[in-house]
């Protein structure tokens, strides 16, 4: 059976972004650069967690995670990651606007899904069989999957910062128990992994 | 100089209580019993953290932490903890209603402070000198102290549960950087300590 995992970096107060996300500031206002310092400034210290983020067999992401645009597609836009995105696998992008598949270098192909989270998950399962499917963000997409009970393992990367406003992880997610798998602190982040029993 | 610390148990989504707190359900609705299981079910595993919670030289708490009442005092009420509360030191209770000092067995004396958080802190500093002052909760009181920049060390005890609604830690606290001191996982909780630089 496919396993659905999710990695997300959040602040101590639970935000994955600030407010006012734009092309220039994809994570919005506030001290949001603190959220991902652990990845860029201490890569060796967090090598295992960084590797796990892109170790899945397929990925599902919200449109905001793919690009800053809204409404009809700007077909010149091919994601934030350049010609060779770090996924190297199929990536299913949730959108209300149809678009043809977009193959990139290195094995990443973006597929655009207009049928919602279940449709994206069905496509990902078809592509991967018993593989691992990663919900790649952002918080709004993760919250949809959490609320629907579709995530098996949630890996939080809690950065030492208070952001105060923005997209908050768990917004709209109903009360439920989690099971701690592990936690580890490194210089700029605390990693906590939860198993979600359905 | 006095050092101000704060311990608080929160859910993975950041709540310290559920909604609808009452005498019978002081932490409100939802799976709130999960918040403190680590203290009661795995005391030995968390002996150091439990000891630290009551190791201060003085304590400050909100009225809701002292009792369920609102408005004028029910003088029969002497706190949730029985005749010998676990503090064994002066405890300053924030309230809008004056009340005489309430000495208990074992060295705990409750002092009722109507002048707000700064007045309580001043009294605690006068009593302890260079000692440690603990902000004992609840979340509303902790948030007031955090927003005012009056806490030096924040120790989160993150329980593996989603509560969904209630009093949330960090509500109204402005954006700011924190400094990780330590983190440790045990069976039912992840402990994270932050230093707050002012």
Boltz contact constraints between the chains, C-beta under 6 A:
constraints:
  - contact:
      token1: [A, 12]
      token2: [B, 178]
      max_distance: 6.0
  - contact:
      token1: [A, 13]
      token2: [B, 170]
      max_distance: 6.0
  - contact:
      token1: [A, 14]
      token2: [B, 14]
      max_distance: 6.0
  - contact:
      token1: [A, 30]
      token2: [B, 175]
      max_distance: 6.0
  - contact:
      token1: [A, 31]
      token2: [B, 175]
      max_distance: 6.0
  - contact:
      token1: [A, 160]
      token2: [B, 178]
      max_distance: 6.0
  - contact:
      token1: [A, 160]
      token2: [B, 180]
      max_distance: 6.0
  - contact:
      token1: [A, 160]
      token2: [B, 194]
      max_distance: 6.0
  - contact:
      token1: [A, 161]
      token2: [B, 177]
      max_distance: 6.0
  - contact:
      token1: [A, 162]
      token2: [B, 170]
      max_distance: 6.0
  - contact:
      token1: [A, 162]
      token2: [B, 173]
      max_distance: 6.0
  - contact:
      token1: [A, 162]
      token2: [B, 175]
      max_distance: 6.0
  - contact:
      token1: [A, 162]
      token2: [B, 176]
      max_distance: 6.0
  - contact:
      token1: [A, 163]
      token2: [B, 175]
      max_distance: 6.0
  - contact:
      token1: [A, 164]
      token2: [B, 174]
      max_distance: 6.0
  - contact:
      token1: [A, 164]
      token2: [B, 175]
      max_distance: 6.0
  - contact:
      token1: [A, 170]
      token2: [B, 13]
      max_distance: 6.0
  - contact:
      token1: [A, 170]
      token2: [B, 162]
      max_distance: 6.0
  - contact:
      token1: [A, 173]
      token2: [B, 162]
      max_distance: 6.0
  - contact:
      token1: [A, 174]
      token2: [B, 164]
      max_distance: 6.0
  - contact:
      token1: [A, 175]
      token2: [B, 30]
      max_distance: 6.0
  - contact:
      token1: [A, 175]
      token2: [B, 31]
      max_distance: 6.0
  - contact:
      token1: [A, 175]
      token2: [B, 162]
      max_distance: 6.0
  - contact:
      token1: [A, 175]
      token2: [B, 163]
      max_distance: 6.0
  - contact:
      token1: [A, 175]
      token2: [B, 164]
      max_distance: 6.0
  - contact:
      token1: [A, 176]
      token2: [B, 162]
      max_distance: 6.0
  - contact:
      token1: [A, 177]
      token2: [B, 161]
      max_distance: 6.0
  - contact:
      token1: [A, 178]
      token2: [B, 12]
      max_distance: 6.0
  - contact:
      token1: [A, 178]
      token2: [B, 160]
      max_distance: 6.0
  - contact:
      token1: [A, 180]
      token2: [B, 160]
      max_distance: 6.0
  - contact:
      token1: [A, 183]
      token2: [B, 185]
      max_distance: 6.0
  - contact:
      token1: [A, 183]
      token2: [B, 190]
      max_distance: 6.0
  - contact:
      token1: [A, 185]
      token2: [B, 183]
      max_distance: 6.0
  - contact:
      token1: [A, 190]
      token2: [B, 183]
      max_distance: 6.0
  - contact:
      token1: [A, 190]
      token2: [B, 192]
      max_distance: 6.0
  - contact:
      token1: [A, 192]
      token2: [B, 190]
      max_distance: 6.0
  - contact:
      token1: [A, 194]
      token2: [B, 160]
      max_distance: 6.0
